[in-house]
Amino acid sequence: MNSLVFLVPIALVLGAVALASFFWSMKSGQYEDLDGAGERVLSDEDRPIVDRPARHDPVRGGQE
């Protein structure tokens, strides 16, 4: 029974922290666009890969 004296306030504080973080995330717009990233994958554009010229590496004395 003595442990409830400590566990109940800890549970209430953790619940309040979770509720506050949920309201903060709602206020800051974390849940506004849930489908955007999933739809961006489907609208993939096929762009050609640009070839980059090889760089000279002075430490190795050659090209990468």
C-alpha positions as CSV (number, residue, x, y, z in Angstrom):
1,M,0.0,0.0,0.0
2,N,2.9,2.3,0.7
3,S,4.1,1.9,-2.9
4,L,0.9,3.4,-4.2
5,V,1.8,6.6,-2.5
6,F,4.7,6.9,-5.0
7,L,3.3,5.1,-8.0
8,V,0.0,7.0,-8.4
9,P,1.7,10.5,-8.5
10,I,4.3,9.2,-10.9
11,A,1.6,7.8,-13.2
12,L,-0.3,11.1,-13.1
13,V,2.8,13.1,-13.9
14,L,3.7,10.8,-16.8
15,G,0.1,11.0,-18.1
16,A,0.2,14.8,-18.0
17,V,3.6,14.8,-19.8
18,A,2.1,12.6,-22.5
19,L,-1.0,14.7,-22.9
20,A,1.0,17.9,-23.0
21,S,3.3,16.5,-25.7
22,F,0.3,15.3,-27.7
23,F,-1.3,18.8,-27.5
24,W,2.1,20.4,-28.5
25,S,2.3,18.1,-31.5
26,M,-1.2,19.0,-32.6
27,K,-0.5,22.7,-32.1
28,S,2.8,22.6,-34.1
29,G,1.1,20.8,-37.1
30,Q,2.8,17.4,-36.8
31,Y,-0.4,15.7,-38.0
32,E,-1.4,18.0,-40.9
33,D,-0.2,16.0,-43.9
34,L,-0.2,12.3,-43.1
35,D,-0.7,11.2,-46.8
36,G,1.8,13.5,-48.4
37,A,4.9,11.3,-48.1
38,G,3.1,8.2,-49.2
39,E,1.7,9.9,-52.3
40,R,5.1,11.4,-53.2
41,V,6.5,7.9,-53.5
42,L,3.8,7.1,-56.1
43,S,4.4,10.2,-58.1
44,D,8.0,9.3,-58.8
45,E,9.6,11.1,-61.7
46,D,12.1,9.2,-63.8
47,R,15.0,11.6,-64.2
48,P,18.3,10.6,-65.7
49,I,21.2,10.2,-63.4
50,V,23.7,13.0,-63.9
51,D,27.3,11.7,-64.3
52,R,29.7,13.6,-62.1
53,P,33.3,13.9,-63.1
54,A,35.8,12.0,-61.0
55,R,37.6,14.0,-58.4
56,H,41.4,13.9,-57.9
57,D,42.3,12.7,-54.5
58,P,45.7,14.2,-53.5
59,V,46.1,11.8,-50.6
60,R,45.7,8.6,-52.7
61,G,47.4,10.2,-55.7
62,G,44.7,9.1,-58.1
63,Q,41.0,9.4,-58.9
64,E,38.1,7.9,-57.0
